[in-house]
Amino acid sequence: DPGNPLPELFDEHLKNLKERITEATYLQVCRGLFNKDKTILSLLMCTSIARSAGEILEVEWQYFIRGTAFVASDLPEIPEDLSWVSTLQWGLVEALSRTVPAFKGLL
């Protein structure tokens, strides 16, 4: 029924429940953490929410948490105008442009 507001109310109710449960979980877990660890918990919860919503692609997440694992053993030579970039930095940029779709063609 197009005039039925129940599906919209249900969706709004679910959204509110998720927000409240997420907030309650964060507050309860934070009670037992040091301040430095609260930042890590915040990052993990935010990225988990963003990943579930499709805002962070799995390949982007994998690069973020394991970037150096994507560095190729046979790197292209560092261009002359980028001589200030370290070999590790160059490897990470090359891996980023090769593996994460948003950065294809970076090099």
N, C-alpha and C positions, 0 to 999 in steps of 0.2 A: 504494500500500500504506500504510494508516494507521499501521502500526507501524514504518515505515521512517524512521530518523532522518536519512537523507542530506539531504533538503531543508532541514531545520533546521540541519544542520551547514554546508551550502552557504551559506545565508543568513548565518549567523554568520561564516563565512570571508570572504564578500564585505564585510560590515560592517567586519571587522577590516582588510581590505585598504584600503578607502576611508579609514579613520582613519589608517592608517600612511602611505599615499600623501599624504594631506592634510598630515600633520605633517611629513613629509620635504620636501614642496614648500615649506611655510612656512619651515622651518629653512634650506633652501638659498637661497631668495630673500632671506631676511633677512640673510644673510651679506654681501650687497652693498648693504644699505640703511642710511640714517641712522636713528636711533631715532625721529625724528618721522614717518618714512615707514612704519615698522613698524606703527604704530597704524592708518594708512590701509589697509595690506595686510590687517591683522587684520579691520578692518571689512568690507572688500570680500569677503574669504573667508567670514566668518561670514554676511553677508547673502546671499551666493551659495548657501551651503549651506541657509540657511533658505528662500530662494526656491525652490530645487529641491525641498525637502520640503513646500512649500505653506504654510509658516508665515508667510511674508510674501507678500501678494498683489501682483500686478504693479502695480495702481493705487496701492497704498501705497508701493511702491518708487519709482514715477514721481513721486509727490508729494514724497517725501523728497529726491530728487535734483534735481527741477525745480519746487519749490513755487511760486515766484513766477510761473512760466509759466501756472499755473492761476488766478491772480488775475483776476477779471472787471474789465472796464473800467468797468462801471456797478454799483458796489458799493451795497448797501443802506446807509442812514445808520447810523452808529455810535450805539447806544442811549445815552441820557443817563447811565445808571449805569456805562457802560464808557468814559467820556470820557478815562480815563487810558491807553487803548489807542491806539497810533499807527495811522495809516491803513494802513501796510504790515502791521502785526500783524492788524488787522481783516480786511484782504483775505486774508491767509493762513488765518485761522480760518474765514472764509466759504468759501474754496476747499476747505479740509479737510472741512468739513461737507457740501459739495456733491459731492465726488469720492470720498472714502474711505468705504466702506460702514460701517465700525465707528464713524464719527463722524457719520452721518446724524442729523439732528435735534438736533445740538449747539446750534444757534442757535434 
